[in-house]
Amino acid sequence: MMPLTMARVGEENSIKKVGGKEETRRFLANIGFVPGTHVTIITEISGNVIVNIKESRVAISREMAAKIMI
């Protein structure tokens, strides 16, 4: 396992675990970041990560991306 921040742009990965505080985990789950879901990094812009998840593009901070294990 490694954090989402270590993934390469364009590489599809599967989410294994979501860490962090309960509030953070709940927020990420609400926007689709749950174990078993496929996620692809589209680009990184000034520390933020734009990912493709469940056919939607979502921008999350680098800190949140570090809590998502792939």
One Martini backbone bead per residue (centre of mass of N, CA, C, O) as a GRO file, in nm:
protein
   70
    1MET     BB    1   0.099   0.034   0.017
    2MET     BB    2  -0.001   0.372  -0.087
    3PRO     BB    3  -0.027   0.684  -0.143
    4LEU     BB    4  -0.180   0.878  -0.379
    5THR     BB    5   0.069   1.079  -0.408
    6MET     BB    6   0.252   0.834  -0.553
    7ALA     BB    7   0.107   0.842  -0.800
    8ARG     BB    8   0.065   0.842  -1.133
    9VAL     BB    9  -0.016   0.992  -1.404
   10GLY     BB   10  -0.279   0.786  -1.546
   11GLU     BB   11  -0.300   0.584  -1.315
   12GLU     BB   12  -0.470   0.305  -1.217
   13ASN     BB   13  -0.638   0.262  -0.900
   14SER     BB   14  -0.701   0.105  -0.587
   15ILE     BB   15  -0.874   0.134  -0.305
   16LYS     BB   16  -0.792   0.021   0.028
   17LYS     BB   17  -0.773   0.294   0.217
   18VAL     BB   18  -0.907   0.524   0.471
   19GLY     BB   19  -0.789   0.779   0.653
   20GLY     BB   20  -0.822   0.944   0.947
   21LYS     BB   21  -1.063   1.113   1.048
   22GLU     BB   22  -1.393   1.065   1.058
   23GLU     BB   23  -1.468   1.323   0.902
   24THR     BB   24  -1.281   1.269   0.658
   25ARG     BB   25  -1.389   0.989   0.578
   26ARG     BB   26  -1.680   1.081   0.526
   27PHE     BB   27  -1.621   1.287   0.306
   28LEU     BB   28  -1.479   1.092   0.107
   29ALA     BB   29  -1.718   0.893   0.083
   30ASN     BB   30  -1.925   1.104  -0.037
   31ILE     BB   31  -1.717   1.137  -0.307
   32GLY     BB   32  -1.607   0.807  -0.347
   33PHE     BB   33  -1.383   0.724  -0.122
   34VAL     BB   34  -1.368   0.382  -0.143
   35PRO     BB   35  -1.311   0.075  -0.109
   36GLY     BB   36  -1.253  -0.053  -0.452
   37THR     BB   37  -1.209   0.201  -0.596
   38HIS     BB   38  -1.135   0.369  -0.882
   39VAL     BB   39  -0.832   0.570  -0.946
   40THR     BB   40  -0.724   0.877  -1.126
   41ILE     BB   41  -0.469   1.076  -1.206
   42ILE     BB   42  -0.460   1.376  -1.387
   43THR     BB   43  -0.349   1.613  -1.184
   44GLU     BB   44  -0.120   1.872  -1.064
   45ILE     BB   45  -0.205   2.171  -0.864
   46SER     BB   46  -0.052   2.332  -0.633
   47GLY     BB   47  -0.090   2.042  -0.452
   48ASN     BB   48  -0.328   1.958  -0.598
   49VAL     BB   49  -0.563   1.693  -0.678
   50ILE     BB   50  -0.675   1.546  -0.980
   51VAL     BB   51  -0.948   1.318  -1.011
   52ASN     BB   52  -1.078   1.006  -1.125
   53ILE     BB   53  -1.413   0.920  -1.005
   54LYS     BB   54  -1.681   0.780  -1.104
   55GLU     BB   55  -1.687   0.972  -1.367
   56SER     BB   56  -1.531   1.200  -1.197
   57ARG     BB   57  -1.409   1.517  -1.110
   58VAL     BB   58  -1.167   1.569  -0.841
   59ALA     BB   59  -1.061   1.795  -0.588
   60ILE     BB   60  -0.774   1.758  -0.375
   61SER     BB   61  -0.574   1.764  -0.130
   62ARG     BB   62  -0.272   1.648  -0.038
   63GLU     BB   63  -0.359   1.563   0.249
   64MET     BB   64  -0.595   1.382   0.160
   65ALA     BB   65  -0.436   1.200  -0.040
   66ALA     BB   66  -0.251   1.080   0.194
   67LYS     BB   67  -0.510   0.910   0.323
   68ILE     BB   68  -0.504   0.749   0.054
   69MET     BB   69  -0.493   0.408  -0.012
   70ILE     BB   70  -0.340   0.187  -0.287
   0.00000   0.00000   0.00000
